[in-house]
Amino acid sequence: MSVNGFGFRWLQRISAVLALLGVLAAAGFWAAQRWVDTPLNLTKPEVQVTVERGASAREVAALWAAEGVDAPASWLAQWFMWSGQARRIRAGTYAVEPGVTPRSLLQKMVDGDEALASVRLIEGWTFAQFRQALAKAPHLVNTTAAMDEAQLMAAIGAESVRAEGRFFPDTYRYPRGASDTAVLRQAYQAMQQRLAAAWAARATDIPLQSADEALILASIVEKETGRASDRGQIAGVFVNRLRINMPLQTDPTVIYGLGERFDGNLRRRDMEADTPFNTYTRRGLPPTPIAMPGAQSLLAAVQPESTRALYFVARGDGSSAFSESLAEHNRAVNQYQRRQAP
């Protein structure tokens, strides 16, 4: 009888212990559930880490804790592994701000939601202006500052290609800490694709022999266009001139040829000084583009508007006045440039 009583009491105690353990486990589970959805304390306004490919959950957790997430790295690591998503964490650069929870932190890395910065390249910029923008771009590592043009182009896999006009103007996003060569390569490839698509869609009767010539013409159209609606007709004027071997006579090419010598005032002597880019003294297209043309200028160059105009002059409001004859053009110049009554 005593044996049976002892056994019964032992079973009661075991049951009580198991029940207690169950309660503690449940409490721990719910505490853990609350913790993963509770905002983490950060030691600075933004915490950023770079997760390398193949990093373990413990290594990733240690990175966050070391950089400013005020939580035990072991807790973070356990959460990453317990969630079942530790192996889905992607390499990349991530940044978190106040309000982030263990759950949202993990999800950010699983989704590959990297901390991105951006740089915008403007239509009509020269390559020199592009390089200046890259040098000032936030969180971008400048590895090409000491390179000349040839070295830079070789670094992005475009050996023997002149840089001017070869980069598509757009907004480029990149992970913080990325190299400027990554942006250069992306912009170069974007222009290659855009130019190829434009050339494939070209009108059959344009007097251009290659996609490179289309790029050069597009860069001139970009610099000459003040109002978007005039772009096709401006391209049409230049195409008409090319057809009859008439000098293009466009100021932006002369200015480009002057380079740093241009002080903002284009003089008669500048127009008469012969350079490869002086389209007053030389016929045909200049040897390279003079700027980065946008998508609409590329399209205008290969699909110019049908027009009989051979001349145009800026009206002063962004638009242009087009003329078929020199006499008509001179009257427009007097009216819009010299402010004489028509």
Summary of the structure (lengths in Angstrom):
residues: 342
radius of gyration: 32.8
end to end distance: 127.9
largest distance: 129.4
contacts: 999
relative contact order: 0.09
helix: 50%
strand: 10%
